[in-house]
């Protein structure tokens, strides 16, 4: 399959499972091109935008695993195929 560029926006509403999130991100780190963490103190919210490169299946798997973690939400977008 052809590799694509994508972006994931992760919002962390609860820090209970942050260790689990970091384990998933570490395990699938070969897909991650860039990662940034933003703490919105006044909203008690953390936002983690990721830029990723992989097959649609790999990126969807990453997004799905993150989305199953309690207190954490993820939205993804993929570039169009060439």
C-alpha positions in Angstrom: 0.0 0.0 0.0 1.0 3.5 -0.7 2.1 5.7 2.3 0.1 8.8 3.0 0.6 11.9 5.2 -2.0 12.5 7.9 -2.6 14.5 11.0 -4.1 13.4 14.3 -5.4 15.8 16.9 -5.5 14.2 20.4 -7.3 15.8 23.3 -6.6 14.6 26.8 -9.4 15.4 29.2 -8.1 13.1 32.0 -4.5 12.4 32.9 -5.5 8.9 34.4 -4.4 7.1 31.2 -1.6 9.3 30.0 0.9 6.5 30.6 -1.1 4.2 28.3 -1.3 6.9 25.6 2.5 7.4 25.8 3.0 3.6 25.5 0.9 3.5 22.3 2.7 6.5 20.8 6.1 5.0 21.6 5.2 1.6 20.1 4.0 3.3 16.9 6.6 6.0 16.8 8.0 5.0 13.4 4.8 6.5 12.0 5.2 9.9 13.8 7.0 12.7 11.9 6.2 15.5 14.4 4.5 15.8 17.8 3.7 18.8 19.9 2.0 19.1 23.3 -0.1 22.1 24.3 -1.5 22.5 27.8 -4.6 24.7 28.0 -4.5 25.4 31.7 -7.7 27.5 31.8 -9.7 24.7 30.2 -7.9 21.8 32.1 -7.2 20.3 28.7 -4.1 19.0 26.9 -3.9 18.9 23.1 -1.4 16.8 21.2 -1.2 17.3 17.4 0.7 14.7 15.4 1.9 14.6 11.8 2.1 11.0 10.7 3.2 9.0 7.6 2.1 5.5 6.9 -0.4 3.4 5.0 -4.1 4.1 5.6 -4.3 0.9 7.6 -1.4 1.9 9.9 -2.7 5.4 10.6 -6.2 4.1 11.2 -4.8 1.5 13.6 -3.0 4.2 15.5 -6.1 6.4 15.7 -8.2 3.5 16.7 -5.9 2.4 19.5 -5.8 6.0 20.9 -9.5 6.4 20.6 -10.1 3.4 22.8 -8.3 5.0 25.8 -10.7 6.5 28.4 -10.5 10.2 28.8 -8.7 10.7 25.5 -10.3 11.7 22.1 -8.7 11.6 18.7 -9.6 12.9 15.2 -7.7 12.2 12.1 -7.4 13.4 8.6 -5.4 11.9 5.7 -4.0 13.4 2.5 -5.6 12.3 -0.8 -3.8 9.5 -2.5 -1.7 10.4 -5.5 
